[in-house]
Amino acid sequence: MIQRKDIIWLGVSASVIGALVGGMMLGVGIALASHGAYAGFLLIAPGAPVAGLIGWRLAARLAQQLEH
């Protein structure tokens, strides 16, 4: 059975992991772009969607437990 603490930890872990991954992609991408490497824009553009995707996958995993 899913409890309130599971939902709270889902939000905390999704936000922390998403912020770390998205922020790291953004930081590395900006550093590359500011030094003239246009490949840095390939890291900047998907930074936010990747962070959101991580939270979505964690929520989907929790929803699978609700179905059983």
FIVEXZA-279519 format. One record per residue: x negated, y negated, z of N, C-alpha, C, CB in turn; residue in three letters. Coordinates in steps of 0.1 Angstrom, whole numbers. Each point is the difference from the previous one (the first is absolute). Glycine has a CB too. Example, Ala and Ser with C-alpha at 12.3 -4.5 7.8 and 13.67 -1.06 7.14 Angstrom:
% residues 2
+-------+-------+-------+-------+-------+-------+-------+-------+-------+-------+-------+-------+------+
!   nc1 !   nc2 !   nc3 !  cac1 !  cac2 !  cac3 !   cc1 !   cc2 !   cc3 !  cbc1 !  cbc2 !  cbc3 ! resn !
+-------+-------+-------+-------+-------+-------+-------+-------+-------+-------+-------+-------+------+
!  -132 !    57 !    78 !     9 !   -12 !     0 !    -9 !   -12 !     0 !    19 !    12 !    12 !  ALA !
!   -15 !   -23 !   -19 !    -9 !   -11 !     0 !     8 !   -11 !     8 !   -12 !     6 !   -22 !  SER !
+-------+-------+-------+-------+-------+-------+-------+-------+-------+-------+-------+-------+------+
//
This chain:
% residues 68
+-------+-------+-------+-------+-------+-------+-------+-------+-------+-------+-------+-------+------+
!   nc1 !   nc2 !   nc3 !  cac1 !  cac2 !  cac3 !   cc1 !   cc2 !   cc3 !  cbc1 !  cbc2 !  cbc3 ! resn !
+-------+-------+-------+-------+-------+-------+-------+-------+-------+-------+-------+-------+------+
!    -8 !    12 !     0 !     8 !   -12 !     0 !    -9 !   -12 !     0 !    19 !    12 !    12 !  MET !
!   -15 !   -22 !   -20 !    -8 !   -12 !    -1 !     4 !    -9 !    12 !    -1 !     2 !   -26 !  ILE !
!    -9 !    -7 !    32 !     3 !    -9 !    12 !    -4 !   -14 !    -4 !    -4 !    19 !    16 !  GLN !
!     7 !   -28 !    -7 !    -2 !   -14 !    -2 !   -15 !    -3 !    -1 !    21 !    -6 !    12 !  ARG !
!   -29 !    13 !    -4 !   -15 !    -2 !     0 !    -6 !     4 !   -14 !     0 !     4 !    25 !  LYS !
!     6 !     6 !   -31 !    -5 !     4 !   -13 !     2 !   -11 !   -11 !     5 !    24 !     6 !  ASP !
!     6 !   -31 !    -5 !     3 !   -11 !   -10 !    -9 !   -11 !     3 !    24 !     7 !    -2 !  ILE !
!   -26 !   -10 !    15 !    -9 !   -11 !     4 !   -14 !     3 !    -5 !    14 !    -6 !    20 !  ILE !
!   -19 !    18 !   -18 !   -14 !     3 !    -4 !    -1 !     1 !   -16 !    -3 !    13 !    21 !  TRP !
!    14 !   -10 !   -27 !     0 !    -1 !   -15 !    -2 !   -14 !    -5 !    15 !    20 !    -1 !  LEU !
!    -8 !   -29 !     7 !    -2 !   -14 !    -3 !   -14 !    -5 !     3 !    24 !    -4 !     4 !  GLY !
!   -29 !     7 !     7 !   -14 !    -4 !     4 !   -10 !     6 !    -9 !     7 !    -2 !    24 !  VAL !
!    -6 !    15 !   -26 !   -11 !     6 !    -9 !     1 !    -5 !   -14 !     1 !    20 !    15 !  SER !
!    11 !   -21 !   -20 !     2 !    -5 !   -14 !    -6 !   -14 !    -2 !    20 !    14 !    -2 !  ALA !
!   -17 !   -23 !    12 !    -5 !   -14 !    -1 !   -15 !     0 !     1 !    22 !    -9 !     9 !  SER !
!   -28 !    16 !     1 !   -14 !     0 !     2 !    -8 !     6 !   -12 !     4 !     1 !    25 !  VAL !
!     1 !    10 !   -29 !    -7 !     7 !   -12 !     2 !    -9 !   -12 !     3 !    23 !    10 !  ILE !
!     9 !   -28 !   -13 !     2 !    -8 !   -11 !    -8 !   -13 !     0 !    23 !    10 !    -1 !  GLY !
!   -24 !   -16 !    12 !    -8 !   -12 !     1 !   -14 !     2 !    -2 !    16 !    -9 !    16 !  ALA !
!   -21 !    20 !   -11 !   -15 !     4 !    -2 !    -3 !     3 !   -14 !     0 !     8 !    23 !  LEU !
!     8 !     0 !   -29 !    -2 !     4 !   -14 !     2 !   -12 !   -10 !     7 !    24 !     6 !  VAL !
!     4 !   -31 !    -4 !     3 !   -11 !    -9 !   -10 !   -12 !     2 !    24 !     7 !     1 !  GLY !
!   -28 !    -9 !    12 !    -9 !   -11 !     3 !   -14 !     4 !    -5 !    13 !    -6 !    19 !  GLY !
!   -17 !    18 !   -19 !   -13 !     4 !    -5 !     0 !    -1 !   -15 !    -3 !    16 !    20 !  MET !
!    13 !   -12 !   -26 !     1 !    -1 !   -15 !    -1 !   -15 !    -4 !    13 !    22 !    -2 !  MET !
!    -5 !   -30 !     9 !     0 !   -15 !    -3 !   -14 !    -6 !     3 !    24 !    -1 !     6 !  LEU !
!   -30 !     5 !     5 !   -13 !    -6 !     3 !   -11 !     4 !   -10 !     7 !     0 !    24 !  GLY !
!    -8 !    13 !   -27 !   -10 !     4 !   -10 !     3 !    -6 !   -13 !    -3 !    22 !    13 !  VAL !
!    16 !   -22 !   -17 !     3 !    -6 !   -13 !    -3 !   -14 !    -1 !    18 !    16 !    -2 !  GLY !
!   -16 !   -24 !    12 !    -3 !   -14 !     0 !   -15 !    -2 !     0 !    21 !    -6 !    12 !  ILE !
!   -28 !    14 !    -5 !   -15 !    -1 !     0 !    -6 !     3 !   -14 !     0 !     6 !    24 !  ALA !
!     6 !     4 !   -30 !    -5 !     3 !   -14 !     4 !   -11 !   -10 !     2 !    25 !     6 !  LEU !
!    10 !   -30 !    -5 !     4 !   -10 !    -9 !    -7 !   -13 !     2 !    22 !    11 !    -1 !  ALA !
!   -26 !   -14 !    13 !    -7 !   -13 !     2 !   -14 !     1 !    -4 !    15 !    -4 !    19 !  SER !
!   -21 !    16 !   -21 !   -13 !     2 !    -5 !     0 !     2 !   -15 !    -7 !     9 !    22 !  HIS !
!    18 !   -10 !   -29 !     1 !     1 !   -14 !     3 !    13 !    -6 !   -16 !   -17 !     1 !  GLY !
!    19 !    27 !     8 !     4 !    13 !    -5 !    15 !     0 !    -2 !   -20 !    11 !    11 !  ALA !
!    25 !   -10 !   -23 !    14 !    -1 !    -2 !     7 !    13 !     4 !    -4 !   -15 !   -19 !  TYR !
!    -3 !    25 !    22 !     6 !    12 !     5 !     6 !    -2 !    14 !   -17 !    14 !   -13 !  ALA !
!    13 !   -24 !    20 !     6 !    -3 !    13 !    14 !    -3 !    -1 !   -21 !    -9 !     7 !  GLY !
!    26 !     4 !   -18 !    15 !    -2 !    -2 !     7 !    13 !     0 !    -5 !   -21 !   -12 !  PHE !
!    -1 !    32 !     8 !     6 !    12 !     0 !     3 !     5 !    15 !   -11 !     6 !   -22 !  LEU !
!     3 !   -11 !    31 !     3 !     3 !    14 !     9 !   -10 !     7 !   -22 !    11 !     1 !  LEU !
!    22 !   -23 !    -6 !     9 !   -10 !     6 !    14 !     2 !    -3 !   -18 !   -16 !    -2 !  ILE !
!    21 !    19 !   -11 !    14 !     2 !    -4 !     8 !    11 !     7 !    -8 !    -8 !   -22 !  ALA !
!     3 !    20 !    24 !     8 !    10 !     7 !    -1 !     0 !    15 !    -2 !    14 !   -21 !  PRO !
!    -5 !   -23 !    27 !    -2 !     0 !    14 !    13 !     1 !     8 !   -21 !   -13 !    -3 !  GLY !
!    30 !     4 !     1 !    13 !     0 !     7 !     9 !    12 !    -3 !    -1 !   -24 !     1 !  ALA !
!     2 !    28 !   -14 !     9 !    12 !    -2 !    -6 !    13 !     6 !     7 !   -11 !   -21 !  PRO !
!   -20 !    12 !    21 !    -6 !    12 !     6 !     2 !     0 !    15 !   -18 !     0 !   -17 !  VAL !
!    18 !   -11 !    24 !     3 !    -1 !    14 !    14 !     4 !     3 !   -17 !   -18 !     2 !  ALA !
!    26 !    13 !   -11 !    14 !     4 !     2 !     3 !    14 !    -3 !     6 !   -23 !    -6 !  GLY !
!   -13 !    29 !    -3 !     1 !    14 !    -4 !    -4 !     9 !    12 !    -4 !    -5 !   -24 !  LEU !
!    -5 !     1 !    31 !    -5 !     8 !    12 !    12 !     1 !    10 !   -24 !    -7 !    -4 !  ILE !
!    30 !    -5 !     7 !    11 !     0 !     9 !    12 !     8 !    -5 !    -8 !   -22 !     8 !  GLY !
!    10 !    21 !   -21 !    11 !     8 !    -5 !    -2 !    15 !     1 !     4 !   -19 !   -16 !  TRP !
!   -16 !    23 !    14 !    -3 !    15 !     1 !     1 !     5 !    14 !   -15 !    -2 !   -19 !  ARG !
!    11 !    -7 !    29 !     2 !     4 !    14 !    14 !     1 !     4 !   -22 !   -11 !     5 !  LEU !
!    30 !     2 !   -10 !    15 !     0 !     2 !     6 !    12 !    -6 !     0 !   -25 !     1 !  ALA !
!    -4 !    29 !   -13 !     5 !    12 !    -7 !    -3 !    12 !     8 !    -2 !   -12 !   -22 !  ALA !
!   -10 !    13 !    27 !    -3 !    12 !     8 !     9 !     1 !    13 !   -24 !    -2 !    -8 !  ARG !
!    27 !    -9 !    14 !     9 !     0 !    11 !    14 !     4 !    -4 !   -14 !   -18 !    11 !  LEU !
!    18 !    13 !   -22 !    14 !     3 !    -5 !     1 !    15 !    -3 !     2 !   -23 !   -10 !  ALA !
!   -13 !    29 !     5 !     1 !    15 !    -2 !     2 !     8 !    13 !   -15 !    -3 !   -20 !  GLN !
!    10 !    -2 !    31 !     2 !     6 !    12 !    15 !    -1 !     5 !   -24 !    -4 !     6 !  GLN !
!    30 !    -7 !   -10 !    14 !    -2 !     3 !    10 !    10 !    -7 !    -5 !   -25 !     4 !  LEU !
!     1 !    29 !   -16 !     8 !     9 !    -8 !     1 !    14 !     6 !    -5 !   -14 !   -20 !  GLU !
!    -5 !    18 !    27 !    -1 !    14 !     5 !     9 !     1 !    12 !   -23 !     3 !    -9 !  HIS !
+-------+-------+-------+-------+-------+-------+-------+-------+-------+-------+-------+-------+------+
//
